[in-house]
Amino acid sequence: MTDFKDRERGEERKFAMDEETAFRVAARRNRLLGHWAAEKMSLTPEETDAYAKEVVQADFEEVGDEDVIRKVLGDLTSAGCDVDEATVRAVLEEKSVEARRQLMGEA
C-alpha cells in the first residue's frame, strides 16, 4: 500500500512540475513574441518591455493561443505593419521552441 501511495505522490509531483514548466514556456514564448512584434512596430526599449508584458497578460484572457494571436495581429495591423495571421502563428511556434531551449539551458 505504501508503494502505491509513494507512486501516486510521485505522479502528482511530476504533473505539477510539467504544468509549471508549460506555464513558464508559454510566458517566455509570449514575451519573445512581444519583443518580435515591438521590433516590427519600431517601439523604444521601454515601450518594448511594456508591450512584451502586455502580450504575456493577454494570454490570461482565454484558454489557448488565440487571445495572444489576436492581440499581436491587431496591434501590428493598427501600427501599419504588413503581417498576416499565418506569419504571427509561425513566429509564435518559432518562439515556443526558442523559449523551451532557453528554459532548458537555465536548468
Summary of the structure (lengths in Angstrom):
residues: 107
radius of gyration: 17.3
end to end distance: 34.1
largest distance: 63.9
contacts: 281
relative contact order: 0.13
helix: 82%
strand: 0%
